[in-house]
Amino acid sequence: MKTEKLFSKGKNAVIIAIDHGMFDGPIPGMTNLIKTAEKINSCVDGVLLSAGMLKHLRFVFNYKGAPIPIVRLNWSSVYCFNWNYNQAYTVIARSVEEAVSQGAEIVLASLTLQTGSEEVDSRNVGIYCKLLNQADKLGVPIIGEYFPVHSGTITKEKLHEQVYRSCRILSELGCDMIKTFYTMDFKKVTGSTPVPIFGLGAEKVPKQMDALRLAANEIRDGARGVVFGRNAIQVKDPSEFHAALCDVVKSGITPEEAIKKHNITDK
């Protein structure tokens, strides 16, 4: 399979996301992206970033055993929380060919459905499928991401229902993997979706133990890995946290054991 490199030796995968600047501009922990990237532990399997930053961060990927560069292809207003956007208008920021020419080995295309507009949903599906077809033609693995509107305010029940239905739709339209929210019945999501699912980290949690427990729960409920951004970067020692996260996700040790092993004091 073309995703074997990410799931090295059949283990679950850890991806660190540093693409937030595409939608938020600079945020705490990611003001200087080069310094941020220098703190990424080489034990992680992939780094999600924008195509525009890939050329500035080649040092993260240019050595044997380095993480895989994963490039986000489309820009959607659904991520612009600071501007209170929730209509999920989407455009292509990079074609698959352009991303690959800049060094991407895996790409990501997001899709938001149930926006309340049949026209917006249909356009979003069109953009998503265009990118999927480009990736298929070039033989490039592609992660589909489902991200709902009003993600911070909808009920747990509604979030689960949207993720449950939409992950299946994303896989039916075609993708190799999916990144999405952890929900109240995540086993139902992973059990009904025929491609590997990554649980995302979402909002920054108060303690590193909370983040490790979230990762452990996602793996327990069928995820094949995690994609953590703020929870993996906005910490005292990102590199050490990444090592702990890899132990939990890839080696199956408990969050408590990982905290102790890596001497993480922010419990």
N, C-alpha and C positions, 0 to 999 in steps of 0.2 A: 504493500500500500504506500501511496505517496505521503502519508502522514506519519510513517514509522520513525522518521528522524525526530519529530516532536515528542512522540511517545517512546523515547529511547529504551530499548530492552523491554518493551511492554509496560513500562511504568507510567503512572499518571504524570501529568505535565503541570508545570508552574510557569505562568506568564506574568511578567511585570508590565503594567500599562503606564506609559508616560506621554500619552497623546492628548492630555487634557488641554494643552495650550491651543489646540485647534478650535476650542469652543469657549474656554475661560480666559485665555491669555495666561500670564504668569500667575501661579498660585503658590501658597506656602509649600516649601519643599521642592518646588519645580520652577523657581524663579530663574536660576541659571541651569539650563538643561544639561550642559556639558558636565557640570559638577554633580548634578543629579545622576547622570548616567555612570559617572565614575564610581558611584556607590552601589551599583547593581552587582550582585554576587554572581559569579560565573556558574554557580550550581543551577541557576534557573534555566528553563528550556527555551524561552522566547521572550522577546521584548516587543510590545505593541507601541507603535509610534506613528507620527505623520510622515508622509513622503518627504515633506520639506525639511525635516530634521534628520533624515537618514544620512544625508551627505555630510552632516556635521558630526555625526556620532559613529563613524565607521570603526573607531577603535573598540567599540563594544562588541563588534561582530567579526573582527579580522584575525582571529587566532584559533588554533585547533581546540575544539570543544566549547567554543563560544556559543552564547544563546542565538536563536534564530531570529532574524529581523522580520517582523510582521507589520505590514503597512495598512493603515486604514484608508479606504478608497473614497468613501462618500462623506459629505458634510451634511448634517441635518440640524435644523433649528431646535429639535427636541432636546438637544443637549445644552442649549443656551439658557441655563437656569437663571443666570444673573439678569437676563433681559425678559424673564417671565414669558418666554416663547413656549408654546405647546402644540402648535399645529403640525409639526414634523415635516415641514417642507424640506426636500432633499435634492442635492445636486451631486454630480460626480466631481471629485477633486482631482483624482488621478485615474487613468485607465490602468488595467492590469499590466499592459505592455510597458507603460511609462514607469510604473512602480517597480517592475522587474528590472528594467534597464538601470534603475537607481540602486538596485541591490536587494529588493524584497525577495524572500523565499516563500513566504506565505502572505496572503492578503486577507483583509476583512471587509465585508460589506454589511451595513446595518439595514434593518427594515423595521418600520413602525406601521402597525395596522390599527384599526379601530380608532381612527382619529376623529370620527364623526363626519368625515367627508368621503364619499365614495370616490370622488375625483382625486383627492390627495392619496388615498390608499392605492388606487390603481396606478397613479404615477410612481409611487414608491416601489410597487411591485415591478413596474417596468424598469426602473433604474437598477433594482436588485438583480433582476434576471439578466439584464445586459451585462453586468459585471460578472455574474456567474458564468455566462456563456464565454466571455473573454478568458476567464480563468481556465475553463474546461479546454478551450482551444490550445492554450499554452501549457496545459498540464500542471498548473500551479494550484496547490491546495488553497481552499478558501473557507474562512470562518464566517458563518452568518450570525449576525447579532440581532436579537429581538430586544427592543427597548420601547416600553409603552409611554404614551403621553401621561402627564400628571403623575409620574412615577413616585414622587415624594408624598403625595396626598391621597392616592387611591387606597381603598381598603385592602387588607391582606387577601380577602376572598377574591376580590376583583383582579388583583395582581396575579394571583395563582391562575385564575381562569384564563386571563389573557396569555400568560406564559405557556400554559398547558396547550391551548389551541394553536398559538402562533408558532411555537417551536416545531410542531408537526408540519405546519404550513411551510415554514422555511425549509425544512428537510425535503418536503415533497417538491418544492420548486427547484431544489438542488443546492447542496452545500456539503462540505466534507466534515464540518464540525459546527457547533453552535455555542455562542457566549450569551448568557442571560442571567436574570435574577434568580436567586434562591427563594423558593416559595414555601408556603405552609404545608404543601404535600408534594415535595420535590421528587419523591420516588415515582409519583404518577407521571411527572414530566419526563424523567429519564427513561421510564419504562415504556413510554409511548412514542419516543423519538428514536429513529433508527441510526442516528449518527452520534458520535461522542459529544457530550455537553460539558462546557466549562461554567462553573458558578462564578459570578463576579463578586467583588468586594463591596461595591456601592458606597454608601455614606461612610465617613471616617468614624470608627467605633472608639470608645474612650480608652480602652486598654489593648495592648498587644495580645494578651490572652484571649480577649473577645474575638479578635481577628482570627487567631489560630483555631478557636473553637468553631467559628463560622466555616473555615476551610475544612475542618474535620467533619462537620455535619454535612457539608456538600458532598464530600467523598463518600461518606457513609450512605448517603441517599442516591448514589449512582453516578455522580459526576466523574468524569475522567481527568479532571484537573480544575485549576482555578485561574482567574485573571484578576489580580489585585493591583490597584493603583494607589490611591491615597493611603490605604491601610498598610501598604508596603513601603511607601516613600516618606510619608509624614510621621516618621518615628525617629527616635534618638539615634539608632544605629541601623540604617536600612540593610546593610550587607549582612549583619548578624541575624536580623529578622528574616531575611530571605533564606538563610541557611535553616532556620527553625521551620519556616514555612515548607521548605523542600522536605525536611524530615517528616513533617506531618502528612503532607500530600503524597510524597513519593515512597516513603519508607514505612508509613503507618504508625509512627510513634504518637503517643498522646500529646495534646497541647501542654499538659503539665510537665511531661518529660522533656519536651522541646524547650520550654521556658528554663528549666533547670540546666539542661545540657549547654545552652547557649548563654547562660548567665544574664537573662533579660530581666531587668529590675522593674520595668514598667509593666506590672502584672495586671 
